[in-house]
């Protein structure tokens, strides 16, 4: 089962993502990857991605490419479903400014792929997951917000899935959505997290929101806002985790 970790805050995000993914290795995986935003000018950002087949330690071979401070990063460990376990099919996947990680299966991927091909889209991988980056990008090109774009794109997806989505034009937040595949949101002080499971982020926060099915959340450094798929905002009721990482181990 794939593992997902995301972070936004003041600390070096890519280091936290790597540590969080290492705590999800028990879920099993055959490739991994991390995407981090890097500032390249005044209010301009680019997305730097490293990924590799095999164990998480394989990412360390290209870690010198991550020697910058990023306040926003997402990461993933993958079990291959659509497409073999190689660097190209490893997550994250990117289309234009949109980068995604995904846990689950898009059951109607053939229909969506055919639709996108008719629009002239081409694909970098064999995965169903990459399609969602194209879908969100398409909505963003119609001047919708990142939150709205993810919400509308996810309405088209059939099957159990969880996505984390960042847009390099929106360095102050990222968006997550789920149905069937688990996601938890960790709330800190001036920083927030998302993960497939609590152990990935428990050393940074014990305040957790368990995202429910068919919920989408916008996560910034200072706030977590949760909505249903029709756009109605919902109350965020946090749960305080009482156990420690030692007890989990």
C-alpha positions as CSV (number, residue, x, y, z in Angstrom):
1,X,0.0,0.0,0.0
2,X,1.5,3.4,-1.0
3,X,2.7,5.9,1.5
4,X,2.2,9.6,1.3
5,X,3.7,12.5,3.3
6,X,3.4,16.2,2.8
7,X,4.6,19.3,4.8
8,X,4.3,23.1,4.7
9,X,6.1,25.3,7.2
10,X,9.4,26.9,8.0
11,X,11.6,23.8,8.4
12,X,13.4,22.1,5.6
13,X,10.5,20.2,4.1
14,X,12.4,17.6,2.0
15,X,14.2,16.3,5.1
16,X,10.9,15.9,7.0
17,X,9.4,14.1,4.0
18,X,12.2,11.6,3.8
19,X,12.0,10.9,7.6
20,X,8.2,10.5,7.3
21,X,8.4,8.1,4.4
22,X,10.9,6.0,6.3
23,X,8.3,5.5,9.0
24,X,5.9,4.2,6.4
25,X,8.2,1.6,4.9
26,X,6.2,-1.1,6.8
27,X,3.5,-0.6,4.2
28,X,5.7,-2.0,1.5
29,X,6.8,-0.3,-1.7
30,X,9.0,-0.7,-4.8
31,X,9.9,2.9,-5.6
32,X,9.8,6.3,-4.0
33,X,10.1,10.0,-4.8
34,X,9.9,13.5,-3.3
35,X,8.9,16.9,-4.8
36,X,10.0,20.2,-3.2
37,X,9.3,23.8,-4.1
38,X,12.3,26.0,-4.7
39,X,12.2,29.7,-4.9
40,X,13.9,31.0,-8.1
41,X,13.0,34.7,-8.0
42,X,10.6,37.1,-6.4
43,X,7.4,35.2,-6.0
44,X,8.6,32.6,-8.5
45,X,9.0,28.9,-7.8
46,X,9.9,25.7,-9.5
47,X,9.3,22.1,-8.5
48,X,12.3,19.9,-8.0
49,X,11.6,16.2,-8.1
50,X,13.8,13.2,-7.3
51,X,12.6,9.6,-7.6
52,X,14.0,6.1,-8.0
53,X,13.0,2.5,-8.0
54,X,14.0,0.3,-5.1
55,X,14.4,1.3,-1.5
56,X,14.1,4.8,-0.1
57,X,17.9,5.0,0.4
58,X,18.2,5.2,-3.5
59,X,16.9,8.8,-3.3
60,X,20.1,9.7,-1.3
61,X,22.1,9.1,-4.5
62,X,20.6,12.3,-6.0
63,X,20.1,14.2,-2.7
64,X,22.6,16.8,-3.7
65,X,19.9,18.1,-6.0
66,X,17.9,19.0,-2.8
67,X,20.5,21.2,-1.2
68,X,18.2,24.2,-0.9
69,X,15.6,25.2,1.7
70,X,12.1,24.4,0.8
71,X,9.0,25.1,3.0
72,X,6.7,22.9,0.9
73,X,7.3,19.3,-0.2
74,X,5.4,16.1,-0.8
75,X,6.6,12.5,-1.0
76,X,5.5,9.0,-1.9
77,X,6.4,5.3,-1.7
78,X,4.7,3.2,-4.4
79,X,3.6,-0.3,-5.0
80,X,3.4,-0.7,-8.8
81,X,-0.1,-1.3,-10.2
82,X,-0.4,0.4,-13.6
83,X,3.1,0.4,-15.1
84,X,6.3,-1.4,-13.9
85,X,8.4,-0.3,-11.0
86,X,10.9,2.2,-12.5
87,X,11.9,5.8,-12.2
88,X,9.5,7.1,-14.8
89,X,6.5,5.5,-13.1
90,X,7.5,6.4,-9.6
91,X,5.7,9.3,-8.0
92,X,5.5,12.3,-7.8
93,X,4.0,13.0,-11.3
94,X,3.9,16.5,-12.8
95,X,2.0,18.3,-15.6
96,X,3.0,21.9,-16.0
97,X,3.0,23.6,-12.6
98,X,0.9,20.8,-11.0
99,X,2.5,18.0,-9.1
100,X,0.7,15.1,-7.4
101,X,1.2,11.9,-5.4
102,X,-1.5,9.3,-5.3
103,X,-2.6,6.2,-3.3
104,X,-5.2,4.0,-4.9
105,X,-6.5,3.2,-8.4
106,X,-8.4,5.3,-10.9
107,X,-10.8,2.7,-12.1
108,X,-12.0,4.8,-15.0
109,X,-8.5,5.6,-16.2
110,X,-9.0,4.4,-19.7
111,X,-12.0,6.7,-20.3
112,X,-10.1,9.7,-18.8
113,X,-6.9,8.9,-20.8
114,X,-8.8,8.7,-24.0
115,X,-10.5,12.1,-23.2
116,X,-7.2,13.8,-22.4
117,X,-5.6,12.3,-25.6
118,X,-8.4,13.9,-27.7
119,X,-7.4,17.2,-26.1
120,X,-3.8,16.7,-27.3
121,X,-2.3,15.6,-24.0
122,X,0.7,13.4,-23.9
123,X,1.9,11.4,-20.9
124,X,5.3,10.7,-19.4
125,X,4.4,7.5,-17.5
126,X,2.3,4.4,-17.8
127,X,0.5,5.2,-14.6
128,X,-3.2,6.0,-14.0
129,X,-2.0,8.5,-11.3
130,X,-0.4,10.9,-13.8
131,X,-3.8,11.5,-15.3
132,X,-5.0,13.4,-12.2
133,X,-2.2,16.0,-12.6
134,X,-3.5,16.7,-16.2
135,X,-7.1,16.9,-14.9
136,X,-6.2,19.4,-12.2
137,X,-4.1,21.4,-14.6
138,X,-7.0,21.6,-17.1
139,X,-9.2,23.1,-14.4
140,X,-6.6,25.5,-13.3
141,X,-6.3,26.7,-16.9
142,X,-9.9,27.8,-16.6
143,X,-8.9,30.2,-13.9
144,X,-10.2,28.1,-11.0
145,X,-8.5,28.0,-7.7
146,X,-6.3,25.0,-6.8
147,X,-8.9,23.9,-4.2
148,X,-11.7,24.1,-6.7
149,X,-9.7,22.4,-9.5
150,X,-8.9,19.4,-7.3
151,X,-12.5,19.2,-6.1
152,X,-13.9,19.2,-9.6
153,X,-11.2,16.8,-11.0
154,X,-11.8,14.3,-8.1
155,X,-15.5,14.2,-8.9
156,X,-14.6,12.5,-12.1
157,X,-12.5,9.8,-10.5
158,X,-13.9,6.4,-9.8
159,X,-12.4,4.0,-7.2
160,X,-10.6,4.4,-3.9
161,X,-8.0,7.1,-4.1
162,X,-6.1,9.7,-2.1
163,X,-4.2,12.6,-3.7
164,X,-1.9,15.4,-2.5
165,X,-1.6,18.2,-5.0
166,X,0.8,21.2,-5.1
167,X,1.0,24.0,-7.6
168,X,4.2,25.9,-7.9
169,X,2.1,29.1,-8.5
170,X,0.6,28.6,-5.0
171,X,3.6,28.3,-2.7
172,X,1.5,29.1,0.4
173,X,-0.7,26.0,0.4
174,X,-1.4,22.6,-1.0
175,X,-4.6,20.5,-1.4
176,X,-5.5,17.0,-0.4
177,X,-8.5,14.8,-1.2
178,X,-9.6,11.2,-0.4
179,X,-12.2,8.5,-0.9
180,X,-11.4,5.1,0.4
181,X,-7.6,5.5,0.8
182,X,-6.6,6.9,4.2
183,X,-5.1,10.4,4.8
184,X,-4.5,12.1,8.1
185,X,-3.7,15.8,8.6
186,X,-1.3,16.8,11.4
187,X,-1.7,20.3,12.8
188,X,1.3,22.1,14.3
189,X,2.4,25.6,15.2
190,X,3.1,27.5,12.0
191,X,3.3,24.2,10.1
192,X,1.0,21.5,9.0
193,X,1.3,18.0,7.6
194,X,-0.5,15.2,5.8
195,X,0.3,11.5,5.7
196,X,-1.1,8.1,5.0
197,X,-0.7,7.1,8.6
198,X,0.0,8.8,11.9
199,X,3.5,7.4,12.6
200,X,4.9,9.4,9.7
201,X,4.3,12.7,11.5
202,X,3.9,11.8,15.2
203,X,7.3,13.2,16.2
204,X,6.2,16.6,15.0
205,X,2.6,16.8,16.1
206,X,0.0,14.8,18.1
207,X,-2.9,16.9,16.9
208,X,-4.6,15.0,14.1
209,X,-7.6,15.4,11.8
210,X,-8.7,12.1,10.1
211,X,-9.8,13.2,6.7
212,X,-13.1,11.5,5.9
213,X,-14.2,10.0,2.6
214,X,-15.2,12.6,-0.1
215,X,-13.5,15.4,1.8
216,X,-11.0,17.9,0.3
217,X,-8.7,20.1,2.4
218,X,-6.6,23.2,1.8
219,X,-3.5,23.2,3.9
220,X,-1.4,26.2,4.6
221,X,1.2,27.0,7.3
222,X,-1.4,28.6,9.6
223,X,-4.7,26.9,8.7
224,X,-6.5,23.7,7.6
225,X,-9.8,24.2,5.9
226,X,-11.9,21.1,5.0
227,X,-14.8,20.9,2.5
228,X,-17.1,18.3,1.1
229,X,-17.0,17.6,-2.6
230,X,-19.8,20.1,-3.2
231,X,-17.7,22.9,-1.7
232,X,-19.4,23.2,1.7
233,X,-16.9,24.0,4.5
234,X,-16.9,21.6,7.4
235,X,-15.7,21.8,11.0
236,X,-12.2,20.5,11.7
237,X,-12.3,18.4,14.9
238,X,-8.8,17.5,16.0
239,X,-7.9,14.3,17.9
240,X,-5.0,14.3,20.3
241,X,-2.9,11.2,19.9
242,X,-1.9,9.8,23.3
243,X,0.6,7.2,22.2
244,X,4.3,7.7,21.3
245,X,6.5,6.6,18.5
246,X,8.3,4.2,20.9
247,X,4.9,2.5,21.6
248,X,4.3,2.2,17.9
249,X,7.7,0.6,17.4
